[in-house]
Amino acid sequence: MQKIKDQLTDSYNAAAISRDRELKEDWKAEVRSHFLSLLIRENKTRLLEIGAGSGQDSVVFKEAGLDTFSTDLSPEAIRLCKEKGLKAEVMSYDSLTFPDGAFDAVWAMNCLLHCPKDELPGVLEGIKRVLKPGGVFFMGVYGGKDSEGIWEGDFYEPKRFFALYTNERLREILERHFKIESFRCLAKEELGRDLDFQGIILRRSR
């Protein structure tokens, strides 16, 4: 696990500035807007972003009135978060240091796909711990097939580790830890990508 995290840190440190300059794809902005609307309807006020990158999504949540905290493995990404005025800290998804029930919501867009499969249950329990009862958690990952390992075709250096799931398998795992409120799969053909996107809204039971 540590070797994987070290490689991811190096990859995302190197790409942090270029990623920060990328425009958000329309479908990603729509997914974020849908989750934000839910948070506003339910009067959620405190949000944790895991795998925040340079903080583009955190800024949107903050500007909507949420008290946000951004975490990422990459020190360079966290530097960019802080430049945007965000509260941010270098932190791994498997070692969240916040008190129990510290957040109303968690947003994790395309970061938990880097978590080894045998580690995911523990990571999900860690996220559940920092959520208040009734809190909501958005998990977005690429998938639609079952695989795990270094992506040899990756253009990042060092090449990144990915763990992917079929819809059925991912549902099975998530249901052990959270209530699934919605599971939306965007087809790879619709996105112009090689993989489907799985966007799931989960809730911690009271």
BELCORFEN-V897327 format. One record per backbone hydrogen bond with DSSP energy under -0.5 kcal/mol. NH is the residue of the N-H (numbers start at 0). CO is the residue of the C=O. Records with the same first field share a line. If there is no record, write none. Layout:
NH: CO + CO
This chain:
4: 0
5: 1
6: 2
7: 3
8: 4
9: 5
10: 6
11: 7
12: 8
13: 9
14: 10
15: 11 + 12
18: 14
19: 15
20: 16
21: 17 + 18
28: 24
29: 25
30: 26
31: 27
32: 28
33: 29
34: 30
35: 31
36: 32
37: 33
38: 34
39: 35
40: 36
41: 37
42: 39
43: 38
46: 44 + 66
47: 104
48: 68
49: 47 + 106
50: 70
51: 70
54: 51
58: 54
59: 55
60: 56
61: 57
62: 58
63: 59
64: 61
65: 60
66: 44
67: 65
68: 46
69: 86
70: 48
71: 88
74: 72
77: 73
78: 74
79: 75
80: 76
81: 77
82: 78
83: 79 + 80
84: 81
85: 80
87: 85
88: 69
90: 71
94: 91
100: 128
101: 98
102: 129
103: 45
104: 45
105: 135
106: 47
107: 137
109: 107 + 139
113: 110
114: 111
118: 115
119: 115 + 116
120: 116
122: 118
123: 119
124: 120
125: 121
126: 122
127: 123
128: 124
129: 125
130: 126 + 127
131: 102
133: 203
134: 131
135: 103
136: 201
137: 105
138: 136 + 199
139: 107
140: 197
142: 195
143: 164
146: 144 + 163
148: 161
150: 159
151: 149
153: 150
161: 148
162: 112
163: 146
169: 165
170: 166
171: 167
172: 168
173: 169
174: 170
175: 172
176: 173
177: 173
178: 202
179: 177
180: 178 + 200
181: 200
183: 198
184: 182
185: 183 + 196
186: 184
189: 186
190: 186
191: 187
192: 187
195: 142
196: 185
197: 140
198: 183 + 196
199: 138 + 197
200: 181
201: 136 + 199
202: 178
203: 134
204: 202
